[in-house]
């Protein structure tokens, strides 16, 4: 982790086994009961904090230690985003800082389900209309950052009602369909796509975008993305 963040991180919010029970393939025990840690609304200085607040944006870090629960890799809870005022679902921008991630994205109508496989430095855009789960599929801790609109609350209900996403990822046996879903698309796999057309350079910290009105405008006005090919 960047030395700056190590020195200034606040007390994190956490997800425990009890918090996650409704989205796990097979609920079970886990060391210390905490699956992952969330550091919300971060900034490196007061000017950045004020800019993020004024633009209804939030910069976060999430730390997911390596591990499994009843064989399933540790993951985030999973959620959808509501529609922005322009009628498109709010997107989100992620970056792997260290470790490896599988971003499991599923379109709301389940016509497309894709796993984006990302490593250190990779930037992943969650497109409008896709729910998402972040999975740590490796033996090392996953640390990732994200920038997202602060104008909405995430929607967890669909994931809780169906006991997680459309697929589970298990150590050893790989991907397994969640039996709560029917008539879903076959899972496909992708690498992080280029976001250069959006002005987002590959492998540079997404925090460097803080302060750039134009490059991050799509997070609150997702219809901007209609002119770009952003589906991984």
C-alpha positions as CSV (number, residue, x, y, z in Angstrom):
1,X,0.0,0.0,0.0
2,X,1.1,3.5,-0.7
3,X,2.9,4.9,2.4
4,X,0.6,7.9,2.5
5,X,-2.5,5.8,2.8
6,X,-0.8,3.6,5.5
7,X,-0.2,6.7,7.6
8,X,-3.7,8.3,7.3
9,X,-6.3,5.6,7.0
10,X,-9.3,6.0,9.3
11,X,-10.9,3.1,11.2
12,X,-12.5,1.0,8.5
13,X,-16.1,-0.3,8.1
14,X,-16.1,-4.1,7.8
15,X,-18.2,-6.9,6.5
16,X,-18.5,-9.9,8.7
17,X,-19.8,-13.5,8.2
18,X,-23.1,-12.4,9.6
19,X,-23.3,-9.4,7.2
20,X,-22.5,-11.8,4.3
21,X,-24.5,-14.8,5.3
22,X,-27.3,-14.1,2.7
23,X,-24.9,-14.0,-0.3
24,X,-22.5,-16.9,0.5
25,X,-22.8,-20.3,-1.3
26,X,-22.4,-22.2,2.0
27,X,-22.2,-20.0,5.1
28,X,-19.4,-21.1,7.4
29,X,-16.8,-20.0,9.8
30,X,-13.9,-17.6,9.1
31,X,-11.0,-16.4,11.1
32,X,-11.8,-13.2,13.2
33,X,-15.3,-13.2,11.5
34,X,-14.3,-10.3,9.3
35,X,-14.1,-10.9,5.5
36,X,-13.0,-7.4,4.3
37,X,-12.4,-3.8,5.2
38,X,-13.7,-0.6,3.6
39,X,-12.1,2.8,3.9
40,X,-14.6,5.4,2.7
41,X,-14.5,9.0,1.5
42,X,-10.7,9.4,1.5
43,X,-8.6,12.3,0.2
44,X,-4.9,13.3,0.4
45,X,-5.6,16.9,1.4
46,X,-8.3,19.4,2.1
47,X,-8.5,20.8,-1.4
48,X,-9.1,17.3,-2.8
49,X,-11.7,16.6,-0.1
50,X,-13.6,19.8,-1.0
51,X,-13.4,19.0,-4.7
52,X,-14.7,15.5,-4.3
53,X,-17.6,16.7,-2.0
54,X,-18.5,19.5,-4.4
55,X,-18.6,17.1,-7.3
56,X,-20.6,14.4,-5.4
57,X,-17.8,11.9,-5.7
58,X,-16.1,9.6,-3.3
59,X,-12.7,7.9,-3.3
60,X,-12.5,4.6,-1.4
61,X,-10.1,1.8,-0.6
62,X,-11.2,-1.8,0.0
63,X,-8.9,-4.5,1.5
64,X,-9.9,-8.1,1.0
65,X,-7.6,-10.7,2.7
66,X,-7.1,-14.0,1.0
67,X,-9.3,-16.8,2.2
68,X,-12.3,-19.1,1.6
69,X,-15.6,-19.8,3.2
70,X,-16.6,-23.4,2.7
71,X,-14.4,-23.4,-0.3
72,X,-15.8,-20.2,-1.9
73,X,-13.3,-17.4,-2.4
74,X,-13.8,-14.3,-0.2
75,X,-15.8,-11.6,-2.1
76,X,-17.7,-8.4,-1.6
77,X,-21.4,-8.5,-1.0
78,X,-22.5,-7.4,-4.4
79,X,-24.9,-4.7,-5.5
80,X,-26.6,-2.8,-8.3
81,X,-26.6,1.0,-8.8
82,X,-29.8,2.9,-9.4
83,X,-30.4,5.2,-12.4
84,X,-28.9,8.7,-12.4
85,X,-31.1,11.7,-13.4
86,X,-30.2,11.1,-17.1
87,X,-31.8,7.6,-16.9
88,X,-28.6,5.5,-17.1
89,X,-27.4,3.5,-14.1
90,X,-24.5,5.0,-12.2
91,X,-21.1,3.5,-13.2
92,X,-18.1,3.0,-11.0
93,X,-14.3,3.0,-11.5
94,X,-12.1,0.5,-9.8
95,X,-8.3,-0.1,-9.8
96,X,-6.3,-3.0,-8.3
97,X,-3.5,-1.6,-6.2
98,X,-2.0,-5.0,-5.2
99,X,-3.1,-8.6,-5.5
100,X,-5.5,-9.9,-8.1
101,X,-9.3,-9.5,-8.5
102,X,-12.1,-11.1,-10.4
103,X,-14.8,-8.5,-11.0
104,X,-18.0,-10.5,-11.6
105,X,-20.4,-8.3,-13.5
106,X,-24.0,-9.2,-14.4
107,X,-26.5,-7.2,-16.4
108,X,-29.7,-6.5,-14.6
109,X,-31.7,-8.7,-17.1
110,X,-28.9,-11.4,-16.8
111,X,-28.4,-11.3,-20.5
112,X,-24.7,-10.8,-20.0
113,X,-22.5,-12.1,-17.2
114,X,-18.7,-11.4,-17.4
115,X,-15.7,-11.9,-15.2
116,X,-13.0,-9.2,-15.6
117,X,-9.7,-10.6,-14.5
118,X,-7.5,-7.7,-13.1
119,X,-4.0,-7.4,-11.6
120,X,-1.9,-4.6,-10.1
121,X,-2.5,-1.3,-11.8
122,X,-5.4,-2.5,-13.9
123,X,-8.5,-0.1,-14.1
124,X,-12.0,-1.6,-14.5
125,X,-15.1,0.4,-15.4
126,X,-18.4,-1.0,-14.1
127,X,-20.8,-0.1,-16.9
128,X,-24.3,1.3,-16.3
129,X,-26.9,-1.4,-15.7
130,X,-24.4,-4.0,-14.3
131,X,-24.3,-5.3,-10.8
132,X,-20.9,-6.3,-9.5
133,X,-19.1,-8.4,-7.0
134,X,-15.3,-8.2,-6.3
135,X,-13.6,-11.5,-5.6
136,X,-10.1,-12.2,-4.3
137,X,-9.2,-15.5,-6.1
138,X,-5.5,-15.6,-5.0
139,X,-3.4,-16.5,-2.0
140,X,-2.4,-12.8,-1.3
141,X,-4.4,-9.8,0.0
142,X,-6.3,-7.8,-2.6
143,X,-6.2,-4.0,-2.2
144,X,-8.3,-1.9,-4.6
145,X,-9.5,1.6,-4.9
146,X,-12.6,3.1,-6.5
147,X,-14.2,6.4,-7.4
148,X,-17.9,6.5,-7.5
149,X,-20.8,9.0,-7.3
150,X,-21.8,9.9,-3.8
151,X,-25.3,10.8,-5.0
152,X,-26.9,7.4,-4.5
153,X,-27.2,4.4,-2.2
154,X,-26.3,0.9,-3.5
155,X,-29.0,-1.7,-4.0
156,X,-28.2,-5.0,-2.2
157,X,-31.7,-6.6,-2.2
158,X,-31.4,-8.7,-5.4
159,X,-28.2,-10.2,-4.3
160,X,-29.5,-11.0,-0.8
161,X,-32.7,-12.5,-2.1
162,X,-30.9,-14.8,-4.5
163,X,-28.1,-15.7,-2.1
164,X,-25.4,-13.9,-4.1
165,X,-24.5,-13.4,-7.7
166,X,-25.4,-15.7,-10.6
167,X,-22.2,-17.6,-10.2
168,X,-19.9,-18.6,-7.2
169,X,-16.2,-19.0,-7.5
170,X,-14.7,-21.9,-5.5
171,X,-11.0,-22.8,-4.8
172,X,-10.1,-25.8,-6.9
173,X,-13.4,-26.4,-8.7
174,X,-13.8,-22.9,-10.2
175,X,-17.1,-21.4,-11.2
176,X,-20.5,-22.8,-10.2
177,X,-24.0,-21.6,-11.1
178,X,-26.1,-20.2,-8.2
179,X,-29.2,-22.5,-8.3
180,X,-31.4,-19.5,-7.3
181,X,-31.0,-18.2,-10.8
182,X,-32.7,-19.6,-13.9
183,X,-32.3,-18.9,-17.7
184,X,-29.0,-17.0,-17.3
185,X,-26.3,-16.2,-19.8
186,X,-23.2,-18.4,-19.8
187,X,-20.4,-16.8,-18.0
188,X,-17.7,-15.2,-20.1
189,X,-14.2,-13.9,-19.3
190,X,-12.5,-10.6,-20.3
191,X,-9.4,-8.6,-19.6
192,X,-9.7,-4.9,-18.6
193,X,-10.4,-2.8,-21.6
194,X,-8.7,0.4,-22.6
195,X,-10.3,3.6,-21.2
196,X,-8.0,5.9,-23.1
197,X,-10.9,7.3,-25.1
198,X,-12.4,8.6,-21.8
199,X,-9.1,10.2,-21.0
200,X,-8.2,7.6,-18.4
201,X,-4.6,6.4,-19.0
202,X,-3.7,2.8,-18.3
203,X,-1.7,1.9,-15.2
204,X,-1.8,5.4,-13.6
205,X,-3.4,5.8,-10.3
206,X,-7.1,6.8,-10.6
207,X,-6.6,9.2,-7.7
208,X,-4.7,11.4,-10.2
209,X,-8.1,12.0,-11.8
210,X,-9.3,13.9,-8.7
211,X,-9.7,17.5,-9.7
212,X,-10.4,16.8,-13.3
213,X,-14.0,17.8,-13.9
214,X,-14.2,16.5,-17.5
215,X,-12.7,13.1,-17.0
216,X,-14.9,12.1,-14.1
217,X,-18.1,13.8,-15.2
218,X,-19.5,10.4,-16.5
219,X,-19.7,9.1,-12.9
220,X,-22.7,11.5,-12.3
221,X,-23.8,11.8,-15.9
222,X,-23.5,8.2,-17.2
223,X,-25.2,9.0,-20.5
224,X,-21.8,10.4,-21.5
225,X,-20.7,6.8,-21.9
226,X,-23.3,6.2,-24.7
227,X,-20.7,7.3,-27.3
228,X,-18.1,4.8,-26.1
229,X,-17.6,1.1,-26.2
230,X,-17.1,0.3,-22.5
231,X,-18.6,-3.2,-22.2
232,X,-15.6,-5.5,-21.3
